[in-house]
Amino acid sequence: MCGIVGYVGSQEAEPILLEGLRRLEYRGYDSAGLAVVHRGRLQVHRVAGRVQELREEVGAVSPAVVGIAHTRWATHGPPTVANAHPHVDTARRIAVVHNGILENAVQLRSRLQREGVALASDTDTEVIAHLVAEQLESGTATLEAAVRAVLQEVQGTYGLVVLDVQRPGELVVARLGSPVVLGVSEGEMFVASDVAALVHHTQQVVHLGDGELATVRAGSYRTSPIAPVAGGAGEVEASALSAQDYDLGDHPDFMHKEISEQPAAARRVLGGRLDDRFATAHLGGIRLEPRELRGIRRVTFLGCGSAYYAGQMGASLVEELARIPADAEPASEFRYRNPVVDPDTLYVAVSQSGETLDTLMAVQELQRKGGRVVGVVNAVGSAIARQCGQGIFLHAGPEVSVASTKALTNMTISFALLALLLGRVRDLSAADGRRLVSALLDLPDRIEEVLRSEPEVQAVAKQFAGARHMFFLGRVRGWPVAREGAQKLKEISYIHAEAYQASELKHGPLALIDSSMPSVVILPDDELYAKNLSTVEQIRARGGPVIVVTNADVPGDLADAVLRVPRSEPELDPVLLTIPLQLLAYHVALELGRDIDKPRNLAKSVTVE
Ligand code: BG6
């Protein structure tokens, strides 16, 4: 076993840390290290040897008053200085000491390497430092929220202490399967993996519970569940946005920033959740055993606005991959229609904010009727996340702009993971599973490719910004894409936009087509390609302008405008086909001088009736 010691207070931290390690020496180790924050920098000392060698390596004591320390008994990687804790991220902002084993360290390491992170050790622990730093860089407001979000992605056991050089007044501590105890003293706090390291400082100890996390400051500590659970007083409040979340960087507005964050957000929602060995998904936040997953006879997605349309994309994915009936319904309707709740249905409540009242009320209605519901939510600690008590966090980072983009994309990707999991406990073959896994791993790069086509989309937006109405048309997989595209245009440009199933066009809406009614047609290169192509021709035959969004090799003169996206696997194409529509709505609204992030009459999350 390894030893952990942490300190935050007003005394010099290094002697306390070294003395604590010495008292834990009996636990066996092969290397040791400590990190303190001094003059705004992390000072890290590590040796592949005994605590006494560390003491000698530290030398003259620094005046630092906060720090963490560790003695290591190697589990991942040989006992070398490079593998000794504390581990830090590339920018040396975050330091971590960890007892336990991360079971999905391999996936997380390869994901970080794909993101270009240079890993400095062979250990599992190092990934936590990088992931926490990534969370904070992506705008997560507090160290506690960043650690909690990362812990949704890791699988395994941990006794963990995290230190952020930018927050030298606190330590965040977490425990799952490996003991951690807090020592409470006047104006200072101690952390250790064993009371032995504390007892000569204080007799007031708090044994952190399994699945608990704590923020520890010199004069206080606050514990909360790692995975927010339903109800219960004194819950951690949803982390409010902090000043840095309003940091636009070099983006003109949040919507543009959040559209551009989609590749990184997609990597986060996939992190630690794909198992290419068994060609399936790991959704640690959903506590359903394989037998229970097999017992699910239907999946119903409930959400509002874009979350509802994402739910429709989710329903397609579940039907295609798991071959069980699935559908989506506006949560706002569901809650009022005295729904017939089926005990064998899995209900999925979808919400970026986790605060939309209609969706929260639908969850409560379901739970009153014995329905089984999981939450797919972005905001950790939000009401819907707590009410559901289990589910999938989106890890999109705070989404500020009213029009949902990166959260929407992460919702659809989360549903692909759920559909893959449900499929692989049924008849989806390993080969098919591997096909989806590799396509999902590839998706962030494909999203990046779509984003590079922004100038073309901007030109099309200029061409059509004068329209007073617009149709969005799609079939089957393309239908929810059309609905989301119409939603985006309505929300931020105020142009009337209507989505129709392309097959319905001839049964009425075609009457509206003339040169003043442009149509966007979603044209995936799939089994309905010819049908969608004839829809394009039907419209053009009546003088209707057409914008085609496609991954097929269509001729440039097929339509008045062609927005091209790369192919993924057919089931995942809706993720890529949606993104040009985000950019189209964005640039039309810009052309019209609209308030991009705060469109009139709307709210980011409607928490009232
Ligand atoms: C609406 C927003 O108010 O709420 C939409 O205008 C959003 O953009 C919908 O999709 C649902 O919000 P949430 O937070 O529940 O996903």
Residues whose N, C-alpha, C, O or C-beta is under 5 A from the ligand:
A	BS01	BG6	C304 G305 S306 A307 V350 S351 Q352 S353 G354 T356 V402 A403 S404 L602 A603 K604 S605 V606
